[in-house]
């Protein structure tokens, strides 16, 4: 697989940062790294553009990143902070349908909550036209030129999807990895992992849990994302080992053999 770029469109938790009405130091930080839209990434290889999740700020994220085209969308799960920007996909499917790929559960949510996006015709031309594709866990599928493996992970009592593309894995909102999914983390070079806060949480890895898991699987490069306002970027960055980093909005990394090894 040829090298590709990953842009972090957002790295925050469900509230975003700053949190509405919050007086804390991170929410009032002057460091732009502490301003975080809800978590999402964009993957580009010069020919294809793939989006993972549509956050409530997707319009603002797309404008900030100058996104001109989308070939497909992957969904990790259907929580509002990863899902509710779906309507703003409409600018990318004026002339044809836009493929979206997701689990059976997310497909049901799209049908019940945003059923209008599956219509083949609308008189006014103001709605998305999405082509729904259901993913099979652990089964590689070619999406917009990328070979993608959907990997089930735990998000509290739910199972959601992480995605592996070559030597890269994106696993936001994780609170645990099922035993049957562990082999799919073997040989990962660059791992993006959700890490909500320092203290334990029932549906998300803490910083300690995330870094311990990344060490267990031997990831050569680690980026922590889905961060809440308990985490100050500069403080956590200084605390991490040299190969681990705090992701931030609009950070761009390159994935490929020439870069990861």
Secondary structure, DSSP 8 states (H G I E B T S, - for coil): ---EEEEEEE-B-TT-BS-TT--STTTT-S-GGG-B-B-EEEEE-SS-EEEE---TTHHHHHHHTT----SEEE-S---HHHHTTGGGGGGG-SSS-EEEEE-HHHHHHHHHHSGGGG-S--TT--S--EEEEE--TT-EEEETTEEEEEEEEEETTEEEEEEEETTEEEETT-SB--GGGGGGGTT-SEEEEE---SS--SSS--HHHHHHHHHHHT-SEEEEESB-TT--HHHHHHHS-TTEEE--TT-EEEESHHHH-
